[in-house]
Amino acid sequence: MERVSFNISGPLLLKLRLFKDDRGFFFESYQATRYHNLGISPPFVQDNTSFSKRGVLRGLHYQKNFPQGKLVSVLQGRVYDVAVDIRRHSPTFGQHISVWLDDENHHQFYIPPGFAHGFFVTSDTALFHYKCTDYYHPNDEGGLCWNDPALNIDWPLDDALPILSPKDATFPLLAELAQKSALPLYESII
């Protein structure tokens, strides 16, 4: 497995070792010791799967008091995946990382607690998998405006706007959230 780090501390892109032959392929999608050796050792307590059609944008989501780390991958399809550093007082606050995940590269993206996360589907459909380090708390969820100009995320949109849930369409700008102190603290997460 190859580990790729970024200019923002914490997130990692993991390029899994694939074994292919004329029957298909095999890969190990998770092995605790190997991930611990890569610096990913929180317990994963919940797995989620979502199915979306082309043009769907999910996010940017986070939890306020129970931040979730996520190990995400695409089982079918292709997505543009984004993680935004929303840890108050972080030296990279407001910066983001984007990666392509699909059913051909089988990469995984580890997003530590303290990041908002979202993805945009570019294939006809996508089956997306999340391993999470904390449980989903409906009363603790938060969100960040997907097209906040301050974030400068270059979503690979066609001419049409993305398909958003009503909730995702009304998320506030990062500056509004920072003023309300509705974001996780950098010092409490690292």
MDTraj code that builds the backbone (N, CA, C; nanometers):
import mdtraj as md
import numpy as np

residues = "MET GLU ARG VAL SER PHE ASN ILE SER GLY PRO LEU LEU LEU LYS LEU ARG LEU PHE LYS ASP ASP ARG GLY PHE PHE PHE GLU SER TYR GLN ALA THR ARG TYR HIS ASN LEU GLY ILE SER PRO PRO PHE VAL GLN ASP ASN THR SER PHE SER LYS ARG GLY VAL LEU ARG GLY LEU HIS TYR GLN LYS ASN PHE PRO GLN GLY LYS LEU VAL SER VAL LEU GLN GLY ARG VAL TYR ASP VAL ALA VAL ASP ILE ARG ARG HIS SER PRO THR PHE GLY GLN HIS ILE SER VAL TRP LEU ASP ASP GLU ASN HIS HIS GLN PHE TYR ILE PRO PRO GLY PHE ALA HIS GLY PHE PHE VAL THR SER ASP THR ALA LEU PHE HIS TYR LYS CYS THR ASP TYR TYR HIS PRO ASN ASP GLU GLY GLY LEU CYS TRP ASN ASP PRO ALA LEU ASN ILE ASP TRP PRO LEU ASP ASP ALA LEU PRO ILE LEU SER PRO LYS ASP ALA THR PHE PRO LEU LEU ALA GLU LEU ALA GLN LYS SER ALA LEU PRO LEU TYR GLU SER ILE ILE".split()
xyz = np.array([
    [0.0844, -0.1171, 0.0000],
    [0.0000, 0.0000, 0.0000],
    [0.0893, 0.1240, 0.0000],
    [0.0518, 0.2193, -0.0809],
    [0.1253, 0.3460, -0.0845],
    [0.0463, 0.4520, -0.0091],
    [0.1166, 0.5273, 0.0723],
    [0.0556, 0.6350, 0.1516],
    [0.0986, 0.7684, 0.0921],
    [0.0010, 0.8536, 0.0592],
    [0.0291, 0.9864, 0.0044],
    [-0.0212, 1.0892, 0.1049],
    [0.0679, 1.1771, 0.1501],
    [0.0261, 1.2831, 0.2419],
    [0.0140, 1.4144, 0.1656],
    [-0.0400, 1.5151, 0.2321],
    [-0.0702, 1.6434, 0.1692],
    [-0.0086, 1.7584, 0.2487],
    [-0.0279, 1.8796, 0.2000],
    [0.0238, 1.9972, 0.2707],
    [-0.0624, 2.0336, 0.3912],
    [-0.1721, 1.9654, 0.4115],
    [-0.2567, 1.9810, 0.5300],
    [-0.2349, 1.8569, 0.6150],
    [-0.1993, 1.8766, 0.7399],
    [-0.1673, 1.7631, 0.8259],
    [-0.2918, 1.6807, 0.8589],
    [-0.2790, 1.5488, 0.8459],
    [-0.3851, 1.4567, 0.8843],
    [-0.4411, 1.3729, 0.7715],
    [-0.4999, 1.4328, 0.6679],
    [-0.5568, 1.3512, 0.5601],
    [-0.4501, 1.2714, 0.4849],
    [-0.4896, 1.1529, 0.4403],
    [-0.4004, 1.0652, 0.3644],
    [-0.4758, 1.0000, 0.2498],
    [-0.4093, 0.9861, 0.1369],
    [-0.4620, 0.9076, 0.0271],
    [-0.3897, 0.7740, 0.0318],
    [-0.4660, 0.6661, 0.0285],
    [-0.4089, 0.5325, 0.0367],
    [-0.4333, 0.4595, -0.0942],
    [-0.3242, 0.4191, -0.1573],
    [-0.3313, 0.3456, -0.2836],
    [-0.3105, 0.1983, -0.2514],
    [-0.4180, 0.1233, -0.2571],
    [-0.4157, -0.0165, -0.2172],
    [-0.3446, -0.1037, -0.3208],
    [-0.2941, -0.2149, -0.2730],
    [-0.2293, -0.3114, -0.3620],
    [-0.3376, -0.4036, -0.4180],
    [-0.3502, -0.4025, -0.5494],
    [-0.4510, -0.4835, -0.6170],
    [-0.3876, -0.6087, -0.6760],
    [-0.4597, -0.7173, -0.6662],
    [-0.4178, -0.8424, -0.7283],
    [-0.5196, -0.8714, -0.8382],
    [-0.4753, -0.8585, -0.9650],
    [-0.5652, -0.8758, -1.0791],
    [-0.5239, -0.9966, -1.1613],
    [-0.6245, -1.0636, -1.2156],
    [-0.6012, -1.1677, -1.3152],
    [-0.7250, -1.1762, -1.4031],
    [-0.7352, -1.2801, -1.4848],
    [-0.8463, -1.2892, -1.5785],
    [-0.9815, -1.3124, -1.5101],
    [-0.9812, -1.3457, -1.3829],
    [-1.1055, -1.3646, -1.3080],
    [-1.1605, -1.2335, -1.2544],
    [-1.0719, -1.1339, -1.2372],
    [-1.1116, -1.0074, -1.1760],
    [-0.9997, -0.9541, -1.0892],
    [-1.0324, -0.9124, -0.9674],
    [-0.9308, -0.8577, -0.8780],
    [-0.9651, -0.8874, -0.7334],
    [-0.8640, -0.8668, -0.6479],
    [-0.8778, -0.8810, -0.5036],
    [-0.7928, -0.7734, -0.4392],
    [-0.8421, -0.7161, -0.3287],
    [-0.7585, -0.6298, -0.2463],
    [-0.8104, -0.6342, -0.1037],
    [-0.7194, -0.6080, -0.0115],
    [-0.7540, -0.6004, 0.1294],
    [-0.8012, -0.4590, 0.1564],
    [-0.9272, -0.4414, 0.1932],
    [-0.9804, -0.3063, 0.2112],
    [-0.9547, -0.2500, 0.3509],
    [-0.9236, -0.3358, 0.4471],
    [-0.8879, -0.2858, 0.5799],
    [-0.8184, -0.3966, 0.6567],
    [-0.7111, -0.3581, 0.7248],
    [-0.6376, -0.4486, 0.8124],
    [-0.5800, -0.3613, 0.9231],
    [-0.6267, -0.3781, 1.0457],
    [-0.5989, -0.2856, 1.1560],
    [-0.4504, -0.2584, 1.1780],
    [-0.3680, -0.3610, 1.1806],
    [-0.2254, -0.3404, 1.2068],
    [-0.1605, -0.2561, 1.0984],
    [-0.1913, -0.2855, 0.9731],
    [-0.1317, -0.2102, 0.8628],
    [-0.1731, -0.0623, 0.8704],
    [-0.2987, -0.0359, 0.8988],
    [-0.3446, 0.1029, 0.9070],
    [-0.2848, 0.1735, 1.0284],
    [-0.2693, 0.1012, 1.1368],
    [-0.2036, 0.1580, 1.2553],
    [-0.0603, 0.1987, 1.2213],
    [0.0099, 0.1153, 1.1480],
    [0.1472, 0.1461, 1.1077],
    [0.1545, 0.2665, 1.0141],
    [0.0445, 0.2969, 0.9456],
    [0.0384, 0.4143, 0.8580],
    [-0.0038, 0.5403, 0.9337],
    [-0.0327, 0.5271, 1.0637],
    [-0.0756, 0.6415, 1.1438],
    [-0.2257, 0.6563, 1.1536],
    [-0.2992, 0.5556, 1.1113],
    [-0.4461, 0.5575, 1.1220],
    [-0.4851, 0.4508, 1.2219],
    [-0.5044, 0.4922, 1.3470],
    [-0.5310, 0.3915, 1.4493],
    [-0.6544, 0.4178, 1.5345],
    [-0.7408, 0.5133, 1.4981],
    [-0.8593, 0.5276, 1.5824],
    [-0.9513, 0.4079, 1.5613],
    [-1.0285, 0.3739, 1.6609],
    [-1.1239, 0.2652, 1.6351],
    [-1.2330, 0.3149, 1.5394],
    [-1.2656, 0.2331, 1.4418],
    [-1.3788, 0.2626, 1.3539],
    [-1.5011, 0.1959, 1.4155],
    [-1.6075, 0.2731, 1.4357],
    [-1.7238, 0.2231, 1.5093],
    [-1.8499, 0.2130, 1.4237],
    [-1.8464, 0.2675, 1.3039],
    [-1.9664, 0.2677, 1.2207],
    [-1.9257, 0.2684, 1.0738],
    [-1.9926, 0.1869, 0.9933],
    [-1.9737, 0.1872, 0.8487],
    [-2.1028, 0.2362, 0.7839],
    [-2.0877, 0.3192, 0.6801],
    [-2.2021, 0.3720, 0.6062],
    [-2.1792, 0.3504, 0.4576],
    [-2.2860, 0.3362, 0.3834],
    [-2.2796, 0.3273, 0.2386],
    [-2.3883, 0.4168, 0.1812],
    [-2.3528, 0.4933, 0.0784],
    [-2.4535, 0.5757, 0.0105],
    [-2.4501, 0.5448, -0.1383],
    [-2.5652, 0.5591, -0.2014],
    [-2.5785, 0.5405, -0.3455],
    [-2.6303, 0.6719, -0.4018],
    [-2.5656, 0.7218, -0.5065],
    [-2.6037, 0.8500, -0.5645],
    [-2.5956, 0.8435, -0.7161],
    [-2.6715, 0.9300, -0.7802],
    [-2.6661, 0.9371, -0.9264],
    [-2.5777, 1.0534, -0.9702],
    [-2.5480, 1.0575, -1.0993],
    [-2.4629, 1.1619, -1.1569],
    [-2.5169, 1.3004, -1.1181],
    [-2.4235, 1.3881, -1.0833],
    [-2.4596, 1.5259, -1.0513],
    [-2.4943, 1.5519, -0.9063],
    [-2.5018, 1.4466, -0.8242],
    [-2.5313, 1.4641, -0.6816],
    [-2.4063, 1.5134, -0.6102],
    [-2.4244, 1.6145, -0.5274],
    [-2.3177, 1.6628, -0.4400],
    [-2.3667, 1.6439, -0.2971],
    [-2.2928, 1.5661, -0.2203],
    [-2.3258, 1.5431, -0.0793],
    [-2.2223, 1.6166, 0.0048],
    [-2.2703, 1.7057, 0.0915],
    [-2.1766, 1.7765, 0.1789],
    [-2.1904, 1.9261, 0.1668],
    [-2.1052, 1.9889, 0.2324],
    [-1.9882, 1.9450, 0.3092],
    [-2.0320, 1.9224, 0.4543],
    [-2.0188, 1.8020, 0.5065],
    [-2.0723, 1.7628, 0.6366],
    [-1.9629, 1.7493, 0.7429],
    [-2.0038, 1.7719, 0.8670],
    [-1.9166, 1.7467, 0.9825],
    [-2.0040, 1.7340, 1.1063],
    [-1.9440, 1.6906, 1.2167],
    [-2.0123, 1.6897, 1.3459],
    [-1.9363, 1.7847, 1.4374],
    [-2.0119, 1.8614, 1.5155],
    [-1.9538, 1.9688, 1.5976],
    [-1.8802, 1.9167, 1.7208],
    [-1.9493, 1.8416, 1.8042],
    [-1.8927, 1.7980, 1.9325],
    [-1.8407, 1.6546, 1.9305],
    [-1.8796, 1.5802, 1.8302],
    [-1.8349, 1.4418, 1.8145],
    [-1.7749, 1.4255, 1.6751],
    [-1.6628, 1.4951, 1.6470],
    [-1.6061, 1.4914, 1.5118],
    [-1.5723, 1.3482, 1.4696],
    [-1.6027, 1.3194, 1.3450],
    [-1.5774, 1.1866, 1.2907],
    [-1.4551, 1.1875, 1.2000],
    [-1.3674, 1.0914, 1.2199],
    [-1.2690, 1.0612, 1.1191],
    [-1.3352, 0.9661, 1.0212],
    [-1.2967, 0.9732, 0.8946],
    [-1.3603, 0.8883, 0.7941],
    [-1.2541, 0.8268, 0.7029],
    [-1.2710, 0.7006, 0.6746],
    [-1.1929, 0.6315, 0.5732],
    [-1.2924, 0.6016, 0.4622],
    [-1.2799, 0.6732, 0.3500],
    [-1.3818, 0.6652, 0.2455],
    [-1.3256, 0.6024, 0.1188],
    [-1.4152, 0.5384, 0.0440],
    [-1.3769, 0.4768, -0.0827],
    [-1.5012, 0.4616, -0.1700],
    [-1.4778, 0.4387, -0.2973],
    [-1.5869, 0.4194, -0.3924],
    [-1.5889, 0.2728, -0.4335],
    [-1.7023, 0.2085, -0.4142],
    [-1.7182, 0.0685, -0.4518],
    [-1.7605, 0.0550, -0.5977],
    [-1.8350, 0.1542, -0.6466],
    [-1.8801, 0.1549, -0.7859],
    [-1.8955, 0.2996, -0.8282],
    [-1.8399, 0.3351, -0.9438],
    [-1.8541, 0.4698, -0.9966],
    [-1.7305, 0.5548, -0.9757],
    [-1.7510, 0.6878, -0.9834],
    [-1.6397, 0.7834, -0.9722],
    [-1.6899, 0.9100, -0.9042],
    [-1.6117, 0.9604, -0.8086],
    [-1.6472, 1.0835, -0.7376],
    [-1.5252, 1.1731, -0.7218],
    [-1.5546, 1.3007, -0.7077],
    [-1.4551, 1.4019, -0.6723],
    [-1.4766, 1.4271, -0.5240],
    [-1.3795, 1.3900, -0.4418],
    [-1.3953, 1.3921, -0.2967],
    [-1.3168, 1.5081, -0.2368],
    [-1.3775, 1.5777, -0.1396],
    [-1.3182, 1.6983, -0.0829],
    [-1.3220, 1.6939, 0.0699],
    [-1.2114, 1.7336, 0.1312],
    [-1.2033, 1.7502, 0.2768],
    [-1.1546, 1.8921, 0.3048],
    [-1.2271, 1.9642, 0.3925],
    [-1.1938, 2.1024, 0.4272],
    [-1.1530, 2.1075, 0.5741],
    [-1.0382, 2.1657, 0.6014],
    [-0.9904, 2.1815, 0.7397],
    [-1.0747, 2.2885, 0.8084],
    [-1.1572, 2.2473, 0.9047],
    [-1.2417, 2.3424, 0.9788],
    [-1.2034, 2.3458, 1.1271],
    [-1.0818, 2.3024, 1.1582],
    [-1.0345, 2.3034, 1.2974],
    [-0.9944, 2.4462, 1.3327],
    [-1.0702, 2.5065, 1.4243],
    [-1.0371, 2.6428, 1.4673],
    [-0.8934, 2.6479, 1.5187],
    [-0.8201, 2.7496, 1.4778],
    [-0.6802, 2.7743, 1.5150],
    [-0.5815, 2.6829, 1.4421],
    [-0.6275, 2.6049, 1.3468],
    [-0.5371, 2.5228, 1.2672],
    [-0.4599, 2.6137, 1.1720],
    [-0.3315, 2.5869, 1.1495],
    [-0.2558, 2.6682, 1.0540],
    [-0.3063, 2.6549, 0.9096],
    [-0.3857, 2.5523, 0.8829],
    [-0.4407, 2.5345, 0.7474],
    [-0.5934, 2.5487, 0.7461],
    [-0.6463, 2.6222, 0.8440],
    [-0.7914, 2.6436, 0.8537],
    [-0.8466, 2.6984, 0.7215],
    [-0.9554, 2.6370, 0.6747],
    [-1.0216, 2.6827, 0.5528],
    [-0.9617, 2.6285, 0.4244],
    [-0.8496, 2.5582, 0.4342],
    [-0.7892, 2.4991, 0.3151],
    [-0.8505, 2.3607, 0.2908],
    [-0.8429, 2.3158, 0.1669],
    [-0.9035, 2.1872, 0.1351],
    [-0.8104, 2.0991, 0.0524],
    [-0.8458, 1.9733, 0.0497],
    [-0.7792, 1.8724, -0.0316],
    [-0.8881, 1.8077, -0.1153],
    [-0.8569, 1.7821, -0.2411],
    [-0.9515, 1.7105, -0.3260],
    [-0.8793, 1.5950, -0.3938],
    [-0.9501, 1.4836, -0.4063],
    [-0.8957, 1.3643, -0.4700],
    [-1.0055, 1.2990, -0.5541],
    [-0.9643, 1.2231, -0.6536],
    [-1.0566, 1.1417, -0.7321],
    [-1.0566, 1.0011, -0.6747],
    [-1.1758, 0.9481, -0.6496],
    [-1.1913, 0.8107, -0.6032],
    [-1.2829, 0.7390, -0.7010],
    [-1.2456, 0.6167, -0.7392],
    [-1.3330, 0.5433, -0.8297],
    [-1.3123, 0.3934, -0.8157],
    [-1.3931, 0.3190, -0.8920],
    [-1.3893, 0.1738, -0.8832],
    [-1.2793, 0.1128, -0.9692],
    [-1.1938, 0.1958, -1.0265],
    [-1.0778, 0.1437, -1.0985],
    [-0.9495, 0.1634, -1.0187],
    [-0.9338, 0.2819, -0.9550],
    [-0.8111, 0.3032, -0.8780],
    [-0.8226, 0.2438, -0.7367],
    [-0.9428, 0.2295, -0.6840],
    [-0.9690, 0.1712, -0.5517],
    [-0.8924, 0.2428, -0.4398],
    [-0.8604, 0.3699, -0.4603],
    [-0.7940, 0.4461, -0.3555],
    [-0.8891, 0.4675, -0.2385],
    [-0.8297, 0.4859, -0.1223],
    [-0.9048, 0.5248, -0.0032],
    [-0.8533, 0.6612, 0.0404],
    [-0.9411, 0.7390, 0.1000],
    [-0.9058, 0.8719, 0.1477],
    [-0.9374, 0.8755, 0.2962],
    [-0.8337, 0.8968, 0.3787],
    [-0.8559, 0.9097, 0.5228],
    [-0.8686, 1.0570, 0.5568],
    [-0.9798, 1.0914, 0.6188],
    [-1.0095, 1.2282, 0.6597],
    [-1.0206, 1.2272, 0.8120],
    [-0.9274, 1.2892, 0.8831],
    [-0.9313, 1.2838, 1.0293],
    [-1.0436, 1.3701, 1.0866],
    [-1.0747, 1.3530, 1.2147],
    [-1.1740, 1.4393, 1.2783],
    [-1.1340, 1.5864, 1.2629],
    [-1.2346, 1.6720, 1.2497],
    [-1.2085, 1.8152, 1.2376],
    [-1.2122, 1.8662, 1.0955],
    [-1.2570, 1.7846, 1.0025],
    [-1.2679, 1.8237, 0.8628],
    [-1.4128, 1.8120, 0.8177],
    [-1.4559, 1.9057, 0.7338],
    [-1.5838, 1.8914, 0.6655],
    [-1.5568, 1.8068, 0.5417],
    [-1.6531, 1.7250, 0.5053],
    [-1.6333, 1.6304, 0.3954],
    [-1.7519, 1.6321, 0.3005],
    [-1.7201, 1.6205, 0.1720],
    [-1.8248, 1.6097, 0.0716],
    [-1.7709, 1.5479, -0.0554],
    [-1.8622, 1.5074, -0.1424],
    [-1.8195, 1.4520, -0.2710],
    [-1.9231, 1.4812, -0.3779],
    [-1.8753, 1.4808, -0.5031],
    [-1.9579, 1.5068, -0.6201],
    [-1.9459, 1.3879, -0.7146],
    [-2.0604, 1.3353, -0.7591],
    [-2.0635, 1.2159, -0.8433],
    [-2.0507, 1.2544, -0.9904],
    [-1.9512, 1.1980, -1.0586],
    [-1.9299, 1.2269, -1.2008],
    [-1.9639, 1.1078, -1.2909],
    [-1.9865, 0.9914, -1.2340],
    [-2.0270, 0.8740, -1.3121],
    [-2.1800, 0.8661, -1.3128],
    [-2.2363, 0.7719, -1.3875],
    [-2.3828, 0.7587, -1.3916],
    [-2.4397, 0.7368, -1.2525],
    [-2.3749, 0.6519, -1.1739],
    [-2.4111, 0.6290, -1.0341],
    [-2.2832, 0.6050, -0.9559],
    [-2.2929, 0.6135, -0.8245],
    [-2.1771, 0.5847, -0.7392],
    [-2.2240, 0.5200, -0.6097],
    [-2.1518, 0.4178, -0.5691],
    [-2.1723, 0.3505, -0.4419],
    [-2.0517, 0.3868, -0.3560],
    [-2.0761, 0.4617, -0.2496],
    [-1.9713, 0.5238, -0.1689],
    [-1.9705, 0.4612, -0.0304],
    [-1.8524, 0.4282, 0.0212],
    [-1.8405, 0.3629, 0.1515],
    [-1.7606, 0.4494, 0.2491],
    [-1.8091, 0.4580, 0.3741],
    [-1.7431, 0.5339, 0.4803],
    [-1.7204, 0.4426, 0.5998],
    [-1.5998, 0.4417, 0.6545],
    [-1.5732, 0.3863, 0.7873],
    [-1.5561, 0.5075, 0.8781],
    [-1.6279, 0.5137, 0.9897],
    [-1.6285, 0.6331, 1.0749],
    [-1.5748, 0.6028, 1.2143],
    [-1.5058, 0.7022, 1.2731],
    [-1.4453, 0.6864, 1.4049],
    [-1.5387, 0.7257, 1.5187],
    [-1.6534, 0.7797, 1.4875],
    [-1.7543, 0.8097, 1.5899],
    [-1.8904, 0.7836, 1.5281],
    [-1.9884, 0.7680, 1.6145],
    [-2.1238, 0.7426, 1.5682],
    [-2.1857, 0.8691, 1.5109],
    [-2.2832, 0.8510, 1.4253],
    [-2.3591, 0.9638, 1.3721],
    [-2.4515, 1.0146, 1.4822],
    [-2.4427, 1.1436, 1.5109],
    [-2.5276, 1.2095, 1.6101],
    [-2.6116, 1.3135, 1.5365],
    [-2.7397, 1.2836, 1.5083],
    [-2.8218, 1.3750, 1.4284],
    [-2.8287, 1.5170, 1.4844],
    [-2.8285, 1.5315, 1.6159],
    [-2.8384, 1.6649, 1.6761],
    [-2.7058, 1.7392, 1.6770],
    [-2.6002, 1.6743, 1.6326],
    [-2.4664, 1.7337, 1.6352],
    [-2.4137, 1.7666, 1.4956],
    [-2.4916, 1.7325, 1.3931],
    [-2.4403, 1.7510, 1.2577],
    [-2.4335, 1.8979, 1.2197],
    [-2.3359, 1.9268, 1.1376],
    [-2.3183, 2.0601, 1.0830],
    [-2.2834, 2.0503, 0.9368],
    [-2.2845, 2.1640, 0.8723],
    [-2.2512, 2.1647, 0.7311],
    [-2.1960, 2.2979, 0.6880],
    [-2.1288, 2.2940, 0.5779],
    [-2.0585, 2.4081, 0.5218],
    [-2.1041, 2.4244, 0.3773],
    [-2.1253, 2.5477, 0.3358],
    [-2.1726, 2.5773, 0.2009],
    [-2.0746, 2.5214, 0.0973],
    [-2.1260, 2.4383, 0.0081],
    [-2.0424, 2.3676, -0.0897],
    [-1.9683, 2.4623, -0.1834],
    [-2.0284, 2.5794, -0.2119],
    [-1.9658, 2.6729, -0.3069],
    [-1.9233, 2.8031, -0.2410],
    [-1.8861, 2.7954, -0.1144],
    [-1.8342, 2.9111, -0.0415],
    [-1.7135, 2.9662, -0.1189],
    [-1.7194, 3.0929, -0.1639],
    [-1.6076, 3.1480, -0.2413],
    [-1.4752, 3.1471, -0.1655],
    [-1.4807, 3.1556, -0.0334],
    [-1.3575, 3.1560, 0.0457],
    [-1.2845, 3.0217, 0.0367],
    [-1.3569, 2.9144, 0.0099],
    [-1.2948, 2.7819, 0.0011],
    [-1.2305, 2.7581, -0.1346],
    [-1.2859, 2.8201, -0.2373],
    [-1.2303, 2.8100, -0.3729],
    [-1.2149, 2.6645, -0.4196],
    [-1.3182, 2.5833, -0.3961],
    [-1.3167, 2.4441, -0.4408],
    [-1.3556, 2.4407, -0.5879],
    [-1.2743, 2.3767, -0.6679],
    [-1.2971, 2.3684, -0.8113],
    [-1.3743, 2.2394, -0.8423],
    [-1.5029, 2.2369, -0.8056],
    [-1.5866, 2.1202, -0.8311],
    [-1.5933, 2.0963, -0.9825],
    [-1.5860, 1.9733, -1.0281],
    [-1.5901, 1.9436, -1.1726],
    [-1.7330, 1.9411, -1.2269],
    [-1.7994, 2.0552, -1.2170],
    [-1.9394, 2.0646, -1.2577],
    [-1.9519, 2.0826, -1.4079],
    [-2.0597, 2.0282, -1.4634],
    [-2.0966, 2.0603, -1.6002],
    [-2.1589, 2.1999, -1.5950],
    [-2.2355, 2.2349, -1.6934],
    [-2.3029, 2.3652, -1.6915],
    [-2.4132, 2.3709, -1.5873],
    [-2.4693, 2.2567, -1.5506],
    [-2.5801, 2.2515, -1.4548],
    [-2.5282, 2.2591, -1.3117],
    [-2.6143, 2.3052, -1.2236],
    [-2.5818, 2.3053, -1.0814],
    [-2.5906, 2.1630, -1.0275],
    [-2.5213, 2.1333, -0.9191],
    [-2.5293, 1.9988, -0.8624],
    [-2.6668, 1.9736, -0.8004],
    [-2.6960, 1.8479, -0.7835],
    [-2.8187, 1.8064, -0.7155],
    [-2.7861, 1.7992, -0.5668],
    [-2.8550, 1.8811, -0.4873],
    [-2.8296, 1.8907, -0.3431],
    [-2.9545, 1.8507, -0.2655],
    [-2.9362, 1.8004, -0.1457],
    [-3.0499, 1.7805, -0.0558],
    [-3.0940, 1.9187, -0.0080],
    [-3.2191, 1.9331, 0.0356],
    [-3.2627, 2.0639, 0.0888],
    [-3.1726, 2.1129, 0.2025],
    [-3.1287, 2.0210, 0.2869],
    [-3.0410, 2.0581, 0.3992],
    [-2.9060, 2.1080, 0.3482],
    [-2.8457, 2.0341, 0.2539],
    [-2.7140, 2.0721, 0.2026],
    [-2.7187, 2.2051, 0.1283],
    [-2.8320, 2.2383, 0.0706],
    [-2.8459, 2.3623, -0.0063],
    [-2.8496, 2.4869, 0.0814],
    [-2.8679, 2.4696, 0.2120],
    [-2.8813, 2.5860, 0.3004],
    [-2.7671, 2.6011, 0.4000],
    [-2.6606, 2.5241, 0.3846],
    [-2.5486, 2.5344, 0.4783],
    [-2.4842, 2.6731, 0.4706],
    [-2.4364, 2.7252, 0.5845],
    [-2.3745, 2.8583, 0.5885],
    [-2.2301, 2.8601, 0.5366],
    [-2.1791, 2.9812, 0.5205],
    [-2.0403, 3.0026, 0.4817],
    [-1.9482, 2.9733, 0.5999],
    [-1.8237, 2.9429, 0.5723],
    [-1.7257, 2.9131, 0.6766],
    [-1.7083, 3.0315, 0.7718],
    [-1.7053, 3.1532, 0.7202],
    [-1.6876, 3.2719, 0.8050],
    [-1.7999, 3.2835, 0.9078],
    [-1.9222, 3.2509, 0.8675],
    [-2.0357, 3.2560, 0.9615],
    [-2.0191, 3.1525, 1.0717],
    [-1.9763, 3.0331, 1.0352],
    [-1.9569, 2.9268, 1.1343],
    [-1.8439, 2.9613, 1.2307],
    [-1.7361, 3.0174, 1.1789],
    [-1.6212, 3.0533, 1.2627],
    [-1.6597, 3.1609, 1.3641],
    [-1.7437, 3.2556, 1.3240],
    [-1.7875, 3.3618, 1.4161],
    [-1.8716, 3.3058, 1.5293],
    [-1.9451, 3.1999, 1.5022],
    [-2.0313, 3.1389, 1.6034],
    [-1.9565, 3.0367, 1.6886],
    [-1.8309, 3.0124, 1.6580],
    [-1.7508, 2.9087, 1.7256],
    [-1.8180, 2.7724, 1.7154],
    [-1.8821, 2.7465, 1.6025],
    [-1.9539, 2.6206, 1.5809],
    [-1.8663, 2.5179, 1.5115],
    [-1.7355, 2.5256, 1.5365],
    [-1.6414, 2.4356, 1.4706],
    [-1.5516, 2.3683, 1.5739],
    [-1.4982, 2.2504, 1.5413],
    [-1.4094, 2.1822, 1.6364],
    [-1.2794, 2.2600, 1.6548],
    [-1.2240, 2.2493, 1.7742],
    [-1.0962, 2.3154, 1.8060],
    [-0.9794, 2.2295, 1.7609],
    [-0.8829, 2.2898, 1.6986],
    [-0.7630, 2.2204, 1.6499],
    [-0.6917, 2.1499, 1.7664],
    [-0.6735, 2.2205, 1.8753],
    [-0.5957, 2.1677, 1.9884],
    [-0.6619, 2.0454, 2.0499],
    [-0.7952, 2.0346, 2.0422],
    [-0.8643, 1.9231, 2.1072],
    [-0.8655, 1.7981, 2.0196],
    [-0.8200, 1.8116, 1.8939],
    [-0.8280, 1.6979, 1.8019],
    [-0.6912, 1.6375, 1.7737],
    [-0.5866, 1.7214, 1.7640],
    [-0.4548, 1.6682, 1.7237],
    [-0.3947, 1.5803, 1.8301],
])
top = md.Topology()
chain = top.add_chain()
for i, resn in enumerate(residues, 1):
    res = top.add_residue(resn, chain, resSeq=i)
    for name in ("N", "CA", "C"):
        top.add_atom(name, md.element.get_by_symbol(name[0]), res)
traj = md.Trajectory(xyz[None], top)
